[in-house]
């Protein structure tokens, strides 16, 4: 299965102690308008690969997790104690 990348940017945002606490509780931060943030990395949220490595390729969206057609793939080995 292939598709379009869903680009995300990992950013660094300076916050106060109160903002940090509320960010952990709420799971999000409210930033003032026009606040500038530093971009640390850009990656695809679907395939989790960096922008520089896969920008000109289609997104493979979990292809590495698919084992192939059921009739042709190897069976999983059971856990033995």
Backbone bond lengths (Angstrom), bond angles and torsions (degrees), N, CA, C in turn:
res aa  C-N    CA-C-N  psi(-1)  N-CA   C-N-CA  omega(-1)  CA-C   N-CA-C  phi
1 X - - - 1.446 - - 1.527 107.95 -
2 X 1.302 117.97 127.47 1.461 121.89 177.46 1.511 108.86 -124.27
3 X 1.295 115.66 161.98 1.451 119.80 -179.78 1.511 110.66 -167.26
4 X 1.313 115.20 -165.40 1.453 120.47 178.38 1.517 109.61 -88.21
5 X 1.312 115.33 145.79 1.458 120.37 177.51 1.528 110.24 -67.93
6 X 1.307 116.14 148.31 1.461 123.76 174.47 1.528 106.45 -110.89
7 X 1.335 117.32 89.09 1.459 121.16 -172.20 1.514 112.00 -71.98
8 X 1.337 115.10 138.47 1.460 123.43 176.65 1.522 107.91 -132.74
9 X 1.311 116.50 151.70 1.459 121.42 177.43 1.525 108.98 -116.95
10 X 1.321 116.02 129.06 1.461 121.50 173.02 1.528 105.96 -87.77
11 X 1.326 116.71 120.08 1.462 120.68 -174.46 1.528 111.39 -121.02
12 X 1.325 115.16 159.72 1.456 122.28 174.28 1.520 107.48 -110.50
13 X 1.342 115.79 124.95 1.455 121.44 -177.92 1.526 108.52 -124.94
14 X 1.329 118.42 121.99 1.463 119.00 175.02 1.531 109.72 -70.30
15 X 1.338 117.02 131.23 1.465 121.81 -178.70 1.525 109.92 -134.02
16 X 1.322 115.21 156.63 1.462 120.97 174.24 1.529 108.36 -81.52
17 X 1.318 116.58 172.26 1.469 120.06 178.41 1.530 110.55 -62.21
18 X 1.325 116.68 -39.92 1.473 120.83 179.46 1.534 110.63 -64.13
19 X 1.333 117.07 -45.02 1.464 120.83 178.89 1.527 110.98 -62.83
20 X 1.327 116.61 -38.84 1.467 120.27 178.78 1.523 110.43 -63.29
21 X 1.331 116.70 -44.72 1.469 120.85 -179.86 1.526 110.75 -62.70
22 X 1.336 116.50 -47.84 1.468 120.21 179.91 1.528 111.57 -65.52
23 X 1.323 116.74 -35.75 1.466 120.37 177.77 1.518 111.90 -62.59
24 X 1.337 116.48 -39.69 1.469 119.80 177.62 1.522 111.55 -67.75
25 X 1.323 116.84 -39.75 1.469 120.91 -178.71 1.528 110.85 -69.78
26 X 1.335 116.41 -48.87 1.471 121.44 -175.31 1.527 113.63 -83.25
27 X 1.322 116.59 -25.32 1.460 119.70 -176.34 1.518 113.26 81.17
28 X 1.324 117.37 13.81 1.468 121.63 178.02 1.526 109.38 -158.20
29 X 1.313 115.58 160.10 1.463 122.20 177.17 1.517 109.36 -121.27
30 X 1.309 115.91 144.31 1.461 121.23 172.86 1.519 106.66 -102.60
31 X 1.324 116.24 117.71 1.457 121.60 -176.89 1.519 110.30 -102.59
32 X 1.341 116.24 147.17 1.463 119.00 175.89 1.530 110.72 -64.53
33 X 1.313 115.31 153.15 1.460 120.18 178.00 1.522 110.14 -60.65
34 X 1.306 116.41 142.46 1.459 124.22 177.20 1.529 113.96 66.92
35 X 1.326 118.32 16.78 1.464 119.66 175.36 1.523 108.81 -74.37
36 X 1.311 116.57 133.89 1.455 122.05 -179.97 1.520 109.11 -92.88
37 X 1.330 116.19 135.94 1.467 121.35 178.58 1.524 108.76 -123.23
38 X 1.326 116.18 154.44 1.467 121.49 179.67 1.518 109.69 -93.24
39 X 1.324 117.13 126.76 1.463 121.56 178.48 1.523 108.47 -86.29
40 X 1.325 116.37 121.40 1.461 122.24 179.80 1.527 111.50 -90.15
41 X 1.341 116.22 -38.05 1.459 120.46 -175.51 1.520 109.18 -158.98
42 X 1.326 117.22 151.06 1.467 122.66 173.68 1.517 106.82 -123.99
43 X 1.347 116.29 128.91 1.459 121.65 -175.89 1.520 109.85 -145.51
44 X 1.326 116.17 166.18 1.464 121.65 177.08 1.527 108.37 -88.65
45 X 1.316 117.30 128.85 1.459 121.36 -179.77 1.528 111.54 -70.65
46 X 1.324 118.35 -23.02 1.467 121.29 -179.27 1.519 112.32 -81.09
47 X 1.327 116.83 -54.99 1.471 120.03 -175.80 1.525 112.52 -97.95
48 X 1.346 117.81 -6.03 1.467 124.05 176.24 1.525 113.23 60.64
49 X 1.337 117.28 29.80 1.464 120.97 -179.80 1.526 109.50 -108.52
50 X 1.351 117.67 148.76 1.463 121.68 -177.22 1.529 112.96 -65.95
51 X 1.324 115.03 148.84 1.462 122.39 -179.53 1.523 111.60 -55.29
52 X 1.335 117.16 -47.19 1.469 120.85 -176.88 1.526 112.92 -59.62
53 X 1.329 117.39 -31.61 1.464 120.84 -176.97 1.527 113.64 -80.29
54 X 1.342 117.71 -31.74 1.470 119.37 -169.96 1.526 114.85 -129.80
55 X 1.311 118.60 16.23 1.470 120.97 -176.18 1.525 112.74 -59.09
56 X 1.352 118.34 -35.72 1.468 119.49 -178.09 1.521 112.91 -99.88
57 X 1.318 118.45 13.60 1.466 122.25 178.52 1.526 109.39 -115.05
58 X 1.333 118.37 151.87 1.463 119.48 174.09 1.528 110.03 -69.62
59 X 1.309 116.07 153.70 1.466 121.63 179.85 1.530 109.74 -71.60
60 X 1.327 117.00 133.37 1.465 121.06 -177.94 1.525 112.43 -90.86
61 X 1.282 119.43 0.16 1.461 127.57 174.73 1.524 114.65 22.51
62 X 1.278 117.53 72.14 1.459 122.31 172.46 1.510 115.58 74.37
63 X 1.331 118.43 18.56 1.463 120.14 -179.12 1.532 110.43 -58.85
64 X 1.331 116.96 -32.17 1.462 120.79 -179.58 1.529 112.22 -68.23
65 X 1.334 117.85 -13.54 1.462 121.10 -179.84 1.527 112.89 -92.17
66 X 1.309 118.15 -10.57 1.459 121.54 -176.68 1.524 109.72 -92.73
67 X 1.312 117.08 132.96 1.462 121.04 -175.85 1.508 114.67 -91.59
68 X 1.305 118.87 -0.50 1.452 121.27 -179.23 1.519 111.26 98.24
69 X 1.335 117.37 -175.31 1.460 121.33 -179.99 1.531 110.93 -61.29
70 X 1.311 117.51 140.27 1.463 122.44 -174.55 1.519 112.17 -58.77
71 X 1.310 118.45 -38.42 1.458 120.50 -178.41 1.521 114.78 -71.56
72 X 1.334 118.01 -18.62 1.464 119.95 -174.96 1.523 114.31 -110.88
73 X 1.326 118.55 -15.80 1.466 118.88 -177.39 1.522 111.68 -83.76
74 X 1.310 116.36 157.45 1.458 121.33 -179.64 1.526 110.03 -71.22
75 X 1.317 115.76 145.91 1.458 119.86 175.27 1.521 109.48 -72.14
76 X 1.326 115.51 152.29 1.457 119.80 176.64 1.516 109.30 -74.04
77 X 1.308 115.19 146.08 1.458 119.55 176.07 1.519 108.20 -80.99
78 X 1.307 117.00 134.80 1.459 121.02 178.38 1.519 111.18 -75.29
79 X 1.300 116.03 156.48 1.460 121.17 179.12 1.519 108.56 -81.28
80 X 1.297 116.62 131.21 1.463 121.40 179.88 1.520 109.22 -122.90
81 X 1.323 116.49 134.12 1.474 120.93 179.00 1.511 110.41 -87.79
